[in-house]
Amino acid sequence: MLRRLSACAFVLFLAACGGIKFPQPPPPPPPESPSPVCQPGHGDPGEYYGCWTLPPGQGWTYVCPWYDESGVIAGTTEVGDPALCPAEPVKPEPPSGPNAGLIPDEELTPTDAVGTGAWPALNAAIHSWRDKHPEAWRADGACLIDGPAGIDAAFAGIAAELAPLPAGQSIDKDGKRSDCIWVNLEGTDLYAEAHIFDYRRGCVSTISNSIKGVYRRSGTGTVEPPEPPSPPDAVDGCAPPLPPHITTVRVKRHEGQGYNLDSTGKVKDANYCREVAEAAGEPPQGTCPVRPECGPDGFLDDGTECYWKDRVACEAYATEGVYEWLSDGPIEVKPDNPWRARYGSASTWVQLCVGKGEHRACSNKLKNLH
């Protein structure tokens, strides 16, 4: 007992004299500081982390972000020491080199062959990549931490592990990746279709029945995801940026004679609306007409010259030239402006539809006209 007390006393002596340095958390702000005390760049509305707070009747606590499975900040948590904050998930870099591309589904046709011969190499590649990237997996090693982006990175990594055996994640004709990896049956033009990850949760399958079929590949090599086509410079008088299809239509009634119906079509594309508005010196909106208001002479009512003078052409582009006024009675469309019309005494409702097929957009019925 005396020997144990002597050892304890010796440790305390070293600590007091600086012989042992115990780790200490960063000191919180002094009690007279206002709450919260935030690091530079934090503490703004919607980003209330990276701050010390002093709740009523409590001591100083530190607000940390916490992350969901996809690595996105999903909320905050309070700790006494910033060192205890949850770590941001590490996203593995997709590899480059052999098998780094994608294999298009349209190059493969089904066969009756058996593909279990591809499993040993695929299973070994899964385990090899997992051993090299433990940060990408949950603690049990059964599921990936990240969402679809992490799953795609895992597919690319496993394909690289399979090299020089050709392999790659599948991609359809529209450029969409799937939860399938194509693995070549060595020495043939056949590829096994393997579904090794659940695309919803990122959980891995390490059993041979993940191979669902065998396909013959007509193409050679792998391809990168296709680049989206560049829009044309101008179409039928509508200058770039070309508008997307109109998504909403509104009809309103004017009192009096003449063309007593007026309508407006709008598109829902924040990037497009911002580009058009900023060019005209107007504040951007999430939805907008295809072009700002402008008179037929190219000037506004106050005499200001319009920046955009191609509204008619761009509306025709966005609607594919289709304007259909509907009513239960006679209706007359203004010859030089398909957005204007007038109804007769027999009409009780009107409606305007624009565009074709899946891009057709209609207003609500305007009722009680009389």
ABEGO torsion letter per residue (X at the ends): XAAAAAAAAAAAAAAAAGABBBBBBBBBBBAABBOBBBBBGBGBBGBBBGBBBBBBGBBBBBBBBBBBAAGBBAEBBBBABAAABBBBBBBBBBBBEBGABBBBAAABBBBABBAAAAAAAAAAAAAAAAAABAAABBAAGABBABBAAAAAAAAAAAAAAAOABBBEBBBBAAGBBBABBBBBBBGBABBBBBBABBAAAGBBBABAAABAEBBBBABBEBBBBBBBBBBBABBGGBBOBBBBBBABBBBBBBBEBEBABBBBBBBBBAAAAAAAAAAAGBBBBABBBABBBBBAAGBBAAGBBBABAAAAAAAAAAAGGBBBBBBABBBBBBAABAABBBBBAABABBBBBBEBEAABBBBBBBBGAX
